[in-house]
Amino acid sequence: MDHPRIGERVYVRPSNPAVRVQRGDNLFGQFLPDEGAEVLWDEFLHRRLCEGAIEWMHLSDMKGS
């Protein structure tokens, strides 16, 4: 499975805008915006990716759009 390295800065967004995804471990009540956000990749986000809750993109890919 293709995924970022821990500590890499990437762009993530919820796979389904109707489902809120917490921004990180112990960040209760803080959620990723529907349009996504730039974040540092960590184990918490990796688990959300494996669950299918988020999509990610390299920041360099974002600059081209």
C-alpha positions in Angstrom: 0.0 0.0 0.0 1.3 3.4 -0.9 1.4 5.8 2.0 3.5 8.7 3.3 6.4 8.4 5.7 5.9 9.3 9.4 6.7 13.0 9.8 6.1 13.8 6.1 3.9 16.8 5.4 0.9 15.9 3.2 -2.6 16.9 2.3 -5.4 14.8 3.7 -9.2 14.9 3.6 -12.0 12.7 4.7 -13.0 10.0 2.2 -16.6 10.8 2.9 -17.5 14.4 3.8 -20.5 13.1 5.8 -18.1 11.3 8.2 -16.1 13.5 10.5 -12.5 12.4 11.0 -10.5 13.5 14.1 -7.3 15.5 13.3 -5.1 13.4 15.5 -4.7 11.2 18.6 -5.9 13.0 21.7 -7.3 16.0 19.7 -10.8 15.4 20.8 -13.4 17.6 19.1 -10.9 18.7 16.4 -11.8 17.4 13.0 -10.3 17.5 9.5 -12.2 20.0 7.4 -14.3 18.5 4.5 -12.0 20.1 2.0 -9.0 18.7 3.7 -5.9 20.2 5.3 -2.1 20.1 5.3 -0.9 17.8 8.1 2.2 15.9 9.4 1.7 12.2 8.7 1.6 10.1 11.9 0.5 6.7 13.1 -3.0 8.0 13.9 -3.5 9.1 10.3 -2.0 5.9 9.0 -4.6 3.9 10.9 -7.4 6.2 9.5 -6.0 5.5 6.0 -6.1 1.7 6.6 -9.7 2.0 7.7 -10.6 3.9 4.6 -11.6 7.1 6.5 -9.2 9.4 4.7 -7.5 10.1 1.4 -4.1 11.7 1.0 -2.0 13.5 -1.6 1.6 14.8 -1.8 1.8 18.5 -1.4 3.7 18.7 -4.7 0.6 17.2 -6.4 -1.6 19.9 -4.8 0.5 22.7 -6.3 -0.1 21.4 -9.8 -3.9 21.6 -9.4 
